[in-house]
Amino acid sequence: MNSFEPKIVAFICKWCTAQAADLAGTSRLHYPPNVIPIRYFCSSRVDPQHVLLAFKKGADGVLIGGCHFGDCHYQTGNYRTYRRYLLLRSVIEAMGIDPRRLRLEWISAAEGQKFVNVVTEMVDEIKKLGPIEENPNRDR
């Protein structure tokens, strides 16, 4: 029996993804309690160092959630987020962390069910991957 419960840090946009999480809660939709949400005004405000620090401090996965393209309250913030995400995937892989542990999703305020689906899928994926192994290239 696998008792591993992953810890997932979610950096989420206040305007869209956080509202979707709130909608999921008020709609009484069930999803795993493994997510630690951290709200930002825009997903573009998530500094790559925040993601790396989350892994360093023990996160098994990191979710970044933002507005759909064309719907960002700050016009082009999510485009910057996407570029940083692509860079971060290669950085964490070079650090010995499976890039599947980092996920980027565009979830609007009206998509409570999508938030539930994304969190559930991510928890299941991280459970399959197991805990992050200690790696000499990583400082925990």
RAKA-V831057 format. One record per residue. N is the residue number from 1. RES is the residue in three letters. SS is DSSP state (alpha for helix, beta for strand, coil for the rest). Layout:
# RAKA-V831057
[[N & RES & SS] [N & RES & SS]]
This chain:
# RAKA-V831057
[[1 & MET & coil] [2 & ASN & coil] [3 & SER & coil] [4 & PHE & coil] [5 & GLU & coil] [6 & PRO & coil] [7 & LYS & coil] [8 & ILE & beta] [9 & VAL & beta] [10 & ALA & beta] [11 & PHE & beta] [12 & ILE & beta] [13 & CYS & beta] [14 & LYS & coil] [15 & TRP & coil] [16 & CYS & coil] [17 & THR & alpha] [18 & ALA & alpha] [19 & GLN & alpha] [20 & ALA & alpha] [21 & ALA & alpha] [22 & ASP & alpha] [23 & LEU & alpha] [24 & ALA & alpha] [25 & GLY & alpha] [26 & THR & alpha] [27 & SER & coil] [28 & ARG & coil] [29 & LEU & coil] [30 & HIS & coil] [31 & TYR & coil] [32 & PRO & coil] [33 & PRO & coil] [34 & ASN & coil] [35 & VAL & beta] [36 & ILE & beta] [37 & PRO & beta] [38 & ILE & beta] [39 & ARG & beta] [40 & TYR & beta] [41 & PHE & coil] [42 & CYS & coil] [43 & SER & alpha] [44 & SER & alpha] [45 & ARG & alpha] [46 & VAL & coil] [47 & ASP & coil] [48 & PRO & alpha] [49 & GLN & alpha] [50 & HIS & alpha] [51 & VAL & alpha] [52 & LEU & alpha] [53 & LEU & alpha] [54 & ALA & alpha] [55 & PHE & alpha] [56 & LYS & alpha] [57 & LYS & coil] [58 & GLY & coil] [59 & ALA & coil] [60 & ASP & coil] [61 & GLY & beta] [62 & VAL & beta] [63 & LEU & beta] [64 & ILE & beta] [65 & GLY & beta] [66 & GLY & beta] [67 & CYS & coil] [68 & HIS & coil] [69 & PHE & coil] [70 & GLY & coil] [71 & ASP & coil] [72 & CYS & coil] [73 & HIS & coil] [74 & TYR & coil] [75 & GLN & coil] [76 & THR & coil] [77 & GLY & alpha] [78 & ASN & alpha] [79 & TYR & alpha] [80 & ARG & alpha] [81 & THR & alpha] [82 & TYR & alpha] [83 & ARG & alpha] [84 & ARG & alpha] [85 & TYR & alpha] [86 & LEU & alpha] [87 & LEU & alpha] [88 & LEU & alpha] [89 & ARG & alpha] [90 & SER & alpha] [91 & VAL & alpha] [92 & ILE & alpha] [93 & GLU & alpha] [94 & ALA & alpha] [95 & MET & coil] [96 & GLY & coil] [97 & ILE & coil] [98 & ASP & coil] [99 & PRO & alpha] [100 & ARG & alpha] [101 & ARG & alpha] [102 & LEU & beta] [103 & ARG & beta] [104 & LEU & beta] [105 & GLU & beta] [106 & TRP & beta] [107 & ILE & coil] [108 & SER & coil] [109 & ALA & coil] [110 & ALA & coil] [111 & GLU & coil] [112 & GLY & alpha] [113 & GLN & alpha] [114 & LYS & alpha] [115 & PHE & alpha] [116 & VAL & alpha] [117 & ASN & alpha] [118 & VAL & alpha] [119 & VAL & alpha] [120 & THR & alpha] [121 & GLU & alpha] [122 & MET & alpha] [123 & VAL & alpha] [124 & ASP & alpha] [125 & GLU & alpha] [126 & ILE & alpha] [127 & LYS & alpha] [128 & LYS & alpha] [129 & LEU & alpha] [130 & GLY & coil] [131 & PRO & coil] [132 & ILE & coil] [133 & GLU & coil] [134 & GLU & coil] [135 & ASN & coil] [136 & PRO & coil] [137 & ASN & coil] [138 & ARG & coil] [139 & ASP & coil] [140 & ARG & coil]]
